[in-house]
Amino acid sequence: MNDDDLQVRDNPAASRIEATVEGQTGYAEYQLNPGTITFTHTRVPENLRGRGIGTRLIETGLALARARGLEVLPVCPFFRAYMRTHADSQALLGAAGRRLLAQPS
């Protein structure tokens, strides 16, 4: 799969970032609150896993937070794992997000 095959977009009506590939959709659900975006759940269809789709969902979600000046609350374990290993993303965390990252997986 090359990047041209993967379409990632924000779907605010469904409160999720969506990635469509081969007619299937993976997504990262979020909740918006004043000043904060909480990522609650990420799902990629099983037959599409291991192809970087989840990472693209996370990167798009974090870019959205950055563009809107929102703090990230990574409730989703997949978001937490990504943010633990990508120090540049941790600037988006508020105090509550940093506490979540400090918890064991």
Residue pairs with C-beta under 8 A, 6 or more apart in sequence:
1 21
1 51
1 52
5 21
5 22
6 19
6 20
6 21
6 53
6 56
7 19
7 20
7 21
8 17
8 18
8 19
8 56
8 57
8 60
9 17
9 18
10 17
10 18
10 60
10 64
11 17
11 18
11 27
14 27
15 29
15 30
15 31
15 32
16 27
16 28
16 29
16 30
17 27
17 28
17 30
17 57
17 60
17 61
17 64
18 25
18 26
18 27
19 25
19 26
19 27
19 44
19 53
19 56
19 57
19 60
21 48
21 51
21 53
22 48
24 45
24 47
24 48
25 45
26 42
26 43
26 44
26 45
26 48
26 53
26 54
26 57
27 42
27 43
27 57
28 39
28 41
28 42
28 54
28 57
28 58
28 60
28 61
28 76
28 79
29 39
29 40
29 41
29 42
29 76
30 37
30 38
30 39
30 40
30 61
31 37
31 38
31 40
32 70
35 69
35 70
35 71
36 70
36 71
36 72
36 73
36 94
37 61
37 64
37 65
37 68
37 70
37 71
37 72
37 73
38 72
38 73
38 75
39 58
39 61
39 72
39 73
39 74
39 75
39 76
39 79
40 75
40 76
41 76
42 54
42 57
42 58
42 76
42 78
42 79
44 53
44 54
44 57
54 78
55 82
58 78
58 79
58 82
61 72
61 79
62 72
62 89
62 92
64 70
65 71
65 72
65 92
66 92
70 92
71 92
71 93
71 94
71 97
72 79
72 83
72 89
72 92
72 93
72 94
72 97
73 94
73 96
73 97
73 100
74 80
74 83
74 93
74 97
74 100
74 101
75 100
77 105
80 100
80 101
80 105
81 105
82 89
83 89
83 90
83 92
83 93
83 97
83 101
84 101
90 98
90 101
93 101
